[in-house]
Amino acid sequence: MYKAKKNKTSNRTRILECLFRNPTISRTEIADLTDITPATVTTTVTQLISEGIVQEAGESNAEDSTPGRRKILIEIIPDYAYSIGIEFTQKALVLCITNLKGTVITKNIVPFTEDLAKNITTEIITRLGQLIAASDISTNKFIGIGIAVPGHMDSDQKMMISNNRLWGSFSPDMIREAFDLPVVLENNVRCMGLSQYLFNPATTPDNFSFFHVGLGMHCAIIVEGELFSGNTYISGEIGHTIVDADGRRCECGKHGCLQTIASENWLLKIAGMLYENDSASLLKTLAASKNSITIDHITTAYEMGDAAIHGYISEALKALGITASNIAILTSPEKILLHGQLFNNKEIRRELMDLIQRQLLFVDSSYNNIFEILPCSTIDGAIGANALSVMHFFIHGISAES
């Protein structure tokens, strides 16, 4: 349950965040959770009601020994305003509009091509203009634009830091100039973690880790409802932790990084080699060519009993299981959320959870319950970008000039 960060934010911000984390809640409960006086809560909520941001949602059904009327519940009005979220990766450019609670109003998914990457800024500007026009939502109803990037942003939010040269033409300033809306940017996995905190409060605690396995991998850490950053942007780069000192050489220069065993990029590389060199590979019956292989082809081959694919997937899951259990031991979060297209496969989910449990036999068995594998969708990063926008521009009320 949400507990306010004392003296760090305004009363209004603390109350709004409390309402997101507790979707229907009474004024008295808000005061208890935020440590704000009941009188100030009442004044602030009254102001929010007058602005059309929140509304009364009937009486509480909970038993209360206190004499008098039942407590009146308060809730955010989701369609008071809307946000725009964008993510671009080597899978797709995804743009979506959501309301304040993360419900998708409209979206556009553009499959990745080399040309898309070369012209990523102009593509974002063009397609976002089209999406806004088609939505029929008045411009003054948008709070801002969140962008989930496949890298990290510098401190001025002017440049993306990435070892992938594909995105060299990306310019946040051009996007800012094209739209009369504030823009905020953050690493895409950190955005997805924030989305869980803000848009899925019923199943997400205030302290958790969000471990994403995709083309690359990253682990976002949420501490008391805030993204943990550390002293540099390398915090959370779990893919570059060593799991095999004599392993494959990673693009970072080290040997045996986790992502050389378990990332989608490397699994696709291995599958491509099998396609070309293993006459018994079932991938030949699933994909038209080496370059058309997808993660779904790989998981299907795994299910069909392809021995080589099964061996590589098992190696990847063993490394992931060890890493996930190490995160649990080192950080002791309330929950660890595992996310990735690979885990959409039921048998792979089962094998991974078995491996994690074996790594944690020395602790209380209830500790295994902190792990949860989430469904993975192409739009998750863009929804995460909306969560970033809502948190930044609506809850914290940060202006474009800040």
N, C-alpha and C positions, 0 to 999 in steps of 0.2 A: 504493500500500500504506500502511496505517495506520502512522503514527509518533506516539508519545505526546507530549503536551504536558508537558514537564518542569516539576515543582514546582507545577503548577496544580491537580492533582487527586490523590486518594488512590491508593495502589497498587491497591486493589481496583477502583476506577473505571477506571483505565488498563488493567487486565487485562481487565475486562468489555468495554470498548469495543474493545480489540484482538481479542477473540473475535467480536464482531459484524462487524468489518471483515475478519476472516480466519476464516471459518466453521469450518475444521478446521486446527488448528495445534498444533505441539508446544510443550512447556514451554520448551525451549531457544530456539525462535523467538520466543516471547512475551517472553522475557528480552531478546533482541536488539532487538526492535522497541520495547519500552517503556523500555529502559535501567533495568530493575529487576533486582536480583541474582537469579541462578538459585535460590538458597536461598529468597528471599522469594516468588518465583513459585511454587515447589513448595509452600510452606506455604499460600499463598493459594488455589491451585488445589485442594489437598487439602481446604481448608475449603469451597470452593464445591461440590466433589463431595459432601461430607458433608451439605450443605444441599439437595442435589438439584437444583442450578442448572446444573451442567455434568456431562459424562460423558466417559469415554474412548471414542474412536471407532476403535480399532484401530491398527495400525502404519502408519507412513508408507511409501508405495511409492517415494518419491523415492530416487535413488541417493545414497549418503553414503559418503565415503571413510573416515569415522571408524570405528575398530574397535568391535565390540560389537553389542548389539541395535539394531534399528531404533527410531526415535523413536516414542513413543506420542502419537497425536493427541488433542486435546481439543476439545470442541464444546459450545455452549449447548444445553440441553434446551428446545426452543421452547414446549412446553406446561407448563413449570414454573409459568407465570403468564400472565395475560391483561390486556389493556388495552382501554379504551373510547375511541373516537374520534368526534368530532362535527364536522360542518361545515354551516353554513347560508349560502346565497347566494340570489340572485333566480332560481335555477334549481330548487333543492331544499334540503330539510333531510335530511342523510344522517347516519345513526348506524350504527356498526359495532363489533363486538368482534373483536379479532385476538389471536393468540398473540404471543410475544415477537419472532418473526421477521416479523411483518406479514401472516401468513396469515389471511384473513378467515374467522371462525367463523360469524358471522351478521351480517345487516345489515337496515336498514330505510331506504327512500328515500321521502320524502314530497314530492311536487311542490309548487312554490312557489305560494302564493296570497296575496292581500293580507291575508286573515284570519290566515294562518300567520305573516306578518311582525308583525302587531299583537300576537300572543300568543306570540311566539317562545320566551320563557322557559318558560311553562307547557307549551307543546308539547314542548319538549326534555325537561322533567321527566317528563311523562306517557309519552312514547314511549320514553324511556330506561328507565323503570321496567318497561315492557312487554317491552322487548328483553332486559333482564337476567333477568326472570322466565322468558321463553321459552327462554333459553340453557341452563338447568339447570346453570350454572356457579356454584359456591359463591362467595359474596361475598368470602370471605377469599382467593380466588385472583386477585382484581383488584388491580392495582397502583395504578390511578388513572384519571382522566378527562382526556383532552386535547381542547381545543376550538379548531378552526381558524376564525378569524373573518374576515369581509370588511372588514377595517380594521386598526387597530392598538390595542394595549392600553396603558393608562397604566402608570406604573412600579409601582403598587400592585396591578395586575391586578384592579382594581375596575370600570373603565369602558372601553368601547370607543370609540376615536376614529375617527369616520367622518363624511364629508359627506353620507351617505345617511340621511335621517330615518326610513326604514322600520324601522330597528332600534332606535328610541328606547326600546323597552320591555325590551331585553335586559339581564338582571341576573345576572352571574356569582355574586354572593353568594347569590341564591335557589337556584341549582343546588348550590352548596356545602352549603347548609342542608338540601337535599332528600336528599342521599346521603352516606353515611358513607365517602366516598372523597376523596382530595385532587384538586384541579382545577388545571390549568395551561392558559393560553390564549396564542395567538400568531397572527399574520397567516397566512392560509390558504396563500399562496404560499410563505412561509418554511417552513411545515410540510411542504409537498410537496417542497421542496428537501431538507429534513432526512430525509424518507422515502427519497429516492434514496440519500443517504449511508449510512443505517443498514440499510435493507432490500435494497439492490441493490449490495453492495460489489464484486461481480465486475466491474461496468462503470462504477463511479463512483469517481473519484479523490478525494483529500483536499481539492483546491482546484478549485472549479468554480462556474459561474453557472447558475441555473435561471430561465429567462425564460418566464413564463407569460402567454399571451394569452387572456383570457376576456372577461366582461362589462366588466371593467377590465383592467389589466395591471400586473405587478410583476416585478422581477428580484431574486431572492434570491441572495446571494453567500455561499458556504461557503469559509472560509479555514482551512486546517489542521484540518478537521473541525468548525469552529465557525461558527455563523451570524454574519455580520458585521452589526453594528447601526449603527455610526457614532455621532454625537453626538445625533441625534434620529431619530424614527420615519420621517422622509422618505427615509432611505436606501433605495434600491431602487425608488423611485417612477418607474420608467422611462417610464410612460405620460404623465408630465407634462414630459418633455423636448420641446423645440421641434424640429419637423421641417419646418414651413412657417410662417414668420413672418407671412404674410398669409392664413393658413388659418382654419378655422372657430373660433369662440369656444368654449372648453372651459368646463365647469362650475367649474373652478378660477379662471376669470377671464382666463386667458391665451388667446392665439390660436395655432393650429397645433400644439397638443400631439399627440404620437404617438397617443394614444388616440382623438382625434377623427377619425383616419384609419383606424386598424386594430383598435380594440377591437370586441368583439361588439356592445356596446350601440349604437355608432355605425353599424356595418354593418346592424344591424336597423332603425335609424331610416331609413337610406338606402333599404333594401329596402321599408320601409313606404311611403315617398314614391313609389317606382317602381311599387308595386302600385296606388296610387291614381291616378297621373298618366301612366303609360306603358302604353298599350293593347297594346303588343307584348311586354310583360314576360311571361316564362315563369312567373313567380311566381304568376300568376293560375291557372295549371293545376296548381300544386303545393300551394298553401295555400288554405284555405276563406275566409280573411279577412286583412286587414292585420295584425290583432293575433295571428293564429295562426302567423305566419311564424317559422321557427326557423333556426338556423345550418345545419342539414341541408338545408332548403329552398334556402338561398342557395348552398351548395356544389353541390347538384344542378343548379340553374339555371346555375351556372358551367360544369359539365360538359356541359350540354346546349347551350351556346353562346349563352346570353343575352348580348347585346353590352354592355348597360349594366352588368349584374352583373360581367361579365368585366373591364370597365374599372375598376370600383371595387375589385374584389379585387386586380387588378394594382397599383393605386395603393397599396393597403394593404400588399401584399407588398414593394413597392419600399421603402416606409418601414421596414418590419420588417427587411428585408435590410440596409439602411444602418445601422440601430440595432444589430443583432446584430454586424455587423462592427466597429462602433465599440466595442462592449463588448469584443470580442476584442483590439482594438488598445490600449485604455486599461488593461485589467486583466490581459491575458495569462493567462487561466486555463488549467488543463490540459484543461478541457472546458466547452462551453456546451450546456446541455440546453434545447431548445425544446419547449414544451408548450402545447397548446390544441386545442379541438374542431375548429377550422378546419383544423388540420394533419392531421386524420384522413383527409382527401381526398388521394389519391395524386398527382393532377396539381398540387394546390396545394403539396404538399411538394416536388415536383420543381422547380417554378418558384421557390420560396423559396430552395432550395439553390443553384440556378443564379445567382440574384441575389447571394447572399452570396459565392459564389466570384468573381464579377466585381468585387466590392468589394475583394477581397483579392489581386488579381493581382500587386501589388507585393511581396508577401511570398512565402516559400517555399510551394510548392504543398501540402506536407504539413500546413500550418496549417489547411487546410480540414477536415482530419480531426477537429478538435476539436469540430465541430458534430454534434449528434445530435438528431433529432426523435423525441420519445417518443410512444407511443400515449396518448390522453386518455380518461379514463372519469369518470363522475359521482361515483364513490366515491374518487377520488384524494385529495381534500382531507381526507376523514375518515380514510383510511389515514395521511396525513401527521400528523393529530392524534394518532394512535396512536404514531407515531414520536416525537413530542414527549413524550408520556407516558412511553414506554419510556426515552428518554434522560434525562428529568428525574427520574422516580421510581425507576427500576430501576437504570440505569447509574450515575447520579450520587447516587442514594439520598437525594434531597431530600425532607424531610418536609413535611406540609401546613402546619406552623407556620413553616417557614423563610421 
